[in-house]
Amino acid sequence: MLTTIIYRSHICKNVPFTSVMDMVAVANVKNAQADVTGILLFNGTHFFQLIEGPEASVLNVYQHICQDARHHNIVELLCDYAPARRFGKAGMELFDLREYEGHEVLQAVLDKGTTKYQLIYNDRALKFLRTFVESTEKENYFEIPPADSWVFVTGAKKLSHTSVHTGAVVPENAADCSFAFQPMVDPFAQKILSTEALLRTPGGDSPASYFAGLSGNALYEADLNSKKVAFAMARALNLGEHSVSVNLFPMTLVMVPDAVDFLLREIQLNGLVPEQVTVEFTESEVISRIDEFTGAIRQLKGAGISVAIDHFGAGFGGLLLLAQFQPDRIKINSELIKNVHKSGPRQAIIQAIIKCCASLEISISAVGVEKVEEWMWLESAGITQFQGNLFASACLNGISAVAWPERKADL
């Protein structure tokens, strides 16, 4: 069994093509010694390479490729396995697309196939090759600048949450739970768009710790009752007209009688209005009574409360929920966000989500953003709303100051 890795990347500026040719010559020798086949396509701006061979050798070669300073924005498109080589000669071969017509280079590369029979079937790796040669995906090859192009400045101008208190606030009714607050921001506009209330134990432990030992109706009642504390803390933090979001299990709306009326009452008691509140549901729970759930959603939206799907892409029914009630917002799961700048599969999934939500006029935000490169890729893809430690961490009993990005060249 052989391992195949396919990636694409951008050549760095001021790297002469002779340097690429020298690199290929060296790689040809090293790959042959490691029993690795390399097919490298170059179009003057982008590299596309397929490498295949024994797993340990391929992974070692790819690790060195990722460390090569002559290219950047390296995106792994495929890591897969095959029963036999697609290309027979171990080493490295370069195809400069500028010297070929599209169909000519494709045929030249396919002629390197081990057998003519392998190339008849619908081989995924060769489909990637064809896509690159035919330039059908080049609009998605975002050339993001290096991470060190940015510096993050706390308390920059245009901060829209000037009235928000950032100190510790614990209301009297916070007997068995508390909340950490984390802002969702538009980095370039330097605006806080909303603040999420994240359930914690009084000591700051996770929601799993808070719900430990609870099940059935007791779990759902605790989930709903905790929102008393969330709204009271939102009032104490002086959010003013800014929006706040809270999380609920989907089945809480089904299993607890009059759950929507309870939420509306607590919103009013704490001086908030429904229009500034968003209720977020996670996909992590199977919704067994979908008709009752969607009926409760209609009640929420009819009262003015916005609805979001949190951790979209991580659970059981994200696409079904989109079809059932079209939320106002989805928040893309942090596991899809993680290292998206160098993962072709993650990029394809997120681009599909963006296209779907654009057709349905559903807002999108990315959560769990930790790295500058993740944020830059997502901005390039068209997402403008972010939540994550890159900008502000979740703060127990308060709201952290936001670190806004500034280009070093502008400072």
N, C-alpha and C positions, 0 to 999 in steps of 0.2 A: 504494500500500500504506500502510495506517495502522497506528499503534502504539496498543495498549491497555494501560493499567496499572490494576489494581484493588488497593486496599488497605483495611484496616480499622484503627481506632485507638480509644483512649479519650479522652473529653473530660477536660481537667484540672479539678480541683475549683475551685470559686469562679469559674468562667468562665460568665457569664450567657448565656442563649440569644440575647439581643439582640446580643451580640458575634458569635455564629455567623451571625446574619442579616446583620450588617454585613459580615462576611468574605465571604459569598456574593455580596453586591451588588458588592463590589470585584472578586471573582474573575470574576463574570459579564462585566464589561467587559474585563478582561485576557485571559480565555480567548477571547472573541470576536475580539479583536485578533490573537491567536496561532492562530486557527482550531482551537481545542481545545474539545471538548464535555466538560462535566462533569455527572455525575448523582450527587448527594450524598444519602445516606439517613442519618437520625439517629433514634435511639430513646430519647434521653434520657441514655444512657451511652456508646454506641458510635457512631462514624462508619463508614460504608461508602461508598467513592467509586469510580466508574468514570470514567476520563478517556481520551479517544481523540482522535487527530489526527495531524499530521505528527510523526515520531519526535523530531526535535530539540526541537520545541515541547513535546511531552508530557514528555520527560525534564526539561526546564527547569522546567515547572510542578511536576512531582513533587519536584524538588529543593527548591523553595521550600516545598512542603507539608511535607516532612520537617523543615524548620527552624522551622515554626510552633509557638510555645510554648503555643498553646491546646489542643493534644492531645499525647498520648504513647502509648507502646507501639504504634508504627506498624508494621504487618506487611504486607508486599507479598504479595498472594495470586496475582497473575498479571501477567506481562508478555508480551504476545503480539502477533500481527499479524493483520490482516484486510484483505480486498479493498475493503471499503466501511464506512461508518459504521453503527453500530447505531442511533444516535440522531442526528436530523437537524440540530438547532439547536446551533450553536457558542455557548459561554457556560457558564453554571453554573446548575443548577436544584436546589433543595433540596426534599426530601420529608421532612417530620416524621412519622415512623411513628406517633406518639402521636395523630395526627389521623385515622388510617385504621384500618379493619379490615385484616388481613393481605392478603387477596385483593384488596382495593380498591386498596392502594398498589401492589401488584405489577402490576395491570392498568393503573393510571395511568402507571407507568413504562414498561411495554411499549407503551403507546399512543404513546409518543414515538419509537418505532422508525421508521427511514427508510422501510421498506416492510413491509407485512404479511407478505410472503413470507419475509423473513429470520427472522422470529420463529417460523416453523413448525419450523425445523430445530433440532437439538440444539446450540445455541450454548453454549460453555463459559462465556463471560463472563456470559451471562444466567442460567446455572445458579448461579453464585456469588451473583448478585443474589437469586435465589429462595431460596437457602439462608439468606441473611442475613435476609430478610423473614420467613421461616418459623421463624427462631430455632433451627435444628437443630444449630448448632455452638457456641452461646454458652458451653457448659461449658468450651470450650477457649480462651476469651478471657482468658488469664491477665493480671491487672493487676499487673505487677511494679513495685516501687518504683524510684526513680532510682538509678543506680549509686553516686552519692555518699552514699547512705544507709548505706553500709558502710565500715568501716575494717578492714584486715587486720593482725592482731597476731601476731608471731612468738613461739612458745614459750608459748602460752596454757595454762591448766590443762586437766586431763583428758588430757594427752598420753599415749598408751598405749605409745609406743616409747621409754620413758625409758632402757631399757638399750642402745639402739642407739648405736654409735659413729659419729660423723659426720665424722671426719677421714679423710685419705687412707689407703687400704689397698691395697697391691699385693702379692699373694702371689708366691712364688718362681716358680710355673709360668706367670706372665703374660708369656710370651716374645713372642707375636705379636699379642695382643689385650688389651683391657681392657673394663670395663663402667662405664656410668653408671647410678646407681640413682635411681629416682623413686618416691615413695610414692603409693599410691591412698588417698584419705581420704574420710571421712564428715564434711563440714564442720560441720554442726550438732551432731553428737555429739562433735566434736573427737577423732576416733579415726583412727589410721593403720590401714587394713585390710590392706594388703599392700604389698610393695615390688617393683617391676619392675626386672630387670637388663637394661639396654639395651646391646647390643653396640657397641663402639667400637674403633678402632685404639688402640695405646698412646698416640698423641698426641691422642686425643679425636675423630678423624674418624668419619664415619658408617659404618653397616654396608656401604653401597655401596662405600666405599673399602676396607674390609676384604676384601670378596669380589671386588674388581676383579681381572680376569685369571683368575679361577677359573670352571670350568664342569663340568658333569656330576658324576661321583662325587667329584671333588676338592672341589667346592663343598659338597656335602652332608656329606662327611667333616669339612671345616673347620667347618661349622655345628655339627655334633654335638660335635666336640672342644673347641670354645670353651666348652661348658658346664662343662668341668672348671674353667676360670677363674671362671665365674659362681658355681658352688657354693663354690669356695674363698674367693672374696671375700665371699660371704654369711656364711660361717663367721667370717671375719676381722672383719666388721662387727658381729658379735655380735647377730644377729637374734633369737636365743633361740627362742621358740615362734612368732614371727610368720612369716607366709607370705611366700614369694618366688616370683616368676614369671619364666620364661625363654621366649624365642621360638625357634621352630624353623620351617624350611620344612616344609610338609606332606610333601613327597616325601622328606625326610631319613629319616623313619620307614620308607619303602618301599625306598629305594635303599641304605641302610647296614645290613648284616646285624646283628642283635641290638642295634639302637639302643635299644630299651626297656631291655634288660639293662644297657647301658652307662650310661644315665641313673640307674637304680636303684643301680648300684654307686657312682657318683660322689656320689650323695645320701648314701649310707651312710658313705662314706669321709670326708665332711666334717661328720659329726655331725648331719645333718638327717634328717628322716623324710619319707616320700612324702606324707603327709597335709598337710604344710605347703608343698608345691610345686605350682605350676600351670604347665602347659605351654601356651603360646599359639601358635596358628597363624594366619597371615595368609591372606586370600583372594587374594592377589596372584599365586598360582601355580596353574596348572591341575593338578588331581590326576588323573593318567592311569590309576592303578590303585586305584580307589576301594575295592575289596574288601580289598586288602592294607592300605590306609590305615586303614579302619575296624577291621580286625583288630588293628592296632597300638594304636588308640585304646582298644579293649576291654582290651588288656594294661595300658595306662597306668592306666585307671580301676580295673581289677581289683587293681592294686598299691596303690591309694590316692591316686594323683596326679590332681589336678583338671585339667580341660581347658577352654580358652577359645578363642574366635575373636576375633582382634585385627583392628582396622580393619574391622569389620563394615559392609558397605554399599559397600565400595570395590573389591571384586574380582570374581572370576568365579563363585564358587559358594557364597555365603553361605547362601542359602535351601536349596540342596541339602545343605550340611553340616548345617544344622539338622535336615533330614529324615533324614539318614543316622545321626547319632549323638548329637544333643542335647547340646551342651556344657554345662558347669556355669555358664559365664558368656560373655556377649558384650561386647565393648568397641566402642562405636559410633565409627565412623571420624571423625577430626577434621574432615574436609571437610564432613561433615553437621552437626557441632557449630558450625562457624564462622558467626557472625552468625545463629544459629538464632532469636534473639529478634525478628528482623525479616524472617524468610523463611517465608512460608506453606507452600511446598513442603517445606522441611526439617522444619518442625513436623509436617506431616502424615505424613511418612515415619517420623520418630522416634516419633510416637504409635502408628503401626501396629506398629513394632518392639516397643514397650512392651507392647502388647496381645498380640502373638504370644508374647513371652517369658513374660508372666504366665500364659498358658494352659499353657505347657510347664514352668513353675517354673524358668526360667533367669534367673539374676541379670544385671543390666545395669549397666555403668559407662560413663561418658562420658570420653573422652580428648581431650587437646589443648585443654582449656578455658583460654582466655586472658582473657576479659572477664567482668566482674561480671554483665552482663546475660545472657550465655550461661548462666552457672551458675544465676542466679535463674529463668530460664525452665525449665531442665531440672529444677530442684527442684520447681517448680510442676507440671510434667508427671508427677512421681513418681519421678524418678531421685535417688538419695541417695549414689552412689559416684562419685568424680571423680578425675581425674588430669590435671594440667596446670600450666603456669607460674603461673596465678593463685594456686595454693596452694604449690607447690614445684617448682622446676626440676630437671631431671635433673642429677645431680652426678657428675662423673667420679671414680671411685675412692672414692666416699663417698655420704652421704645428706644432702641439704639440710634445714635446719629448715623446718617447715611454718608458713605464715602463715594463721592461722585468722580467719574473718570474725566481726566484732562489729558490731551495729547501733550507730550513733553515739548514738542516743537512750538506749542502755543503758549507755554509758560515763560 
